Amino acid sequence: MTDAIVRDSNGTQLNEGDSGTLTKDLKVKGTSETIKRGTLVKNIRLISNPGEIEGNTRQVKGLVLKTEFLKKA
């Protein structure tokens, strides 16, 4: 983990354990699942790439998302 500051689509800082909502419908690679805009992503974990986070939705666990598609809740 680096000391880089991770920000959401609005520029708000994201921290471990935060929750956020999706700002766009996203298809999940490897499945036929589409996660809709407004879906809550819980328990965010910061990963080595500061432009991405890992989190859980009701449909998909361990989902890696680009922070540009996430807004802090």
Phi, psi and omega in degrees: 000131178266174179266016181292146177274127181261129182237150178276190183295338179263000180090007178281138181291136176256142179233162176305135176087353178293167172240155179208170177240149179286144180257001184204147172294133182231134172277140179265121181300139177086357178223173175265008184284136169239126179264125187280154175303139181092354179293136180280129174251117186257160171052058181297137173240132179278135180247180187298332177272115184293349178268005182224154174227164173241137182203181182238137169245175178297324183276321189229130176259145177070034182280130176261125183235148170284139183293342179292345179255014185233140176236128181299135181272000000 
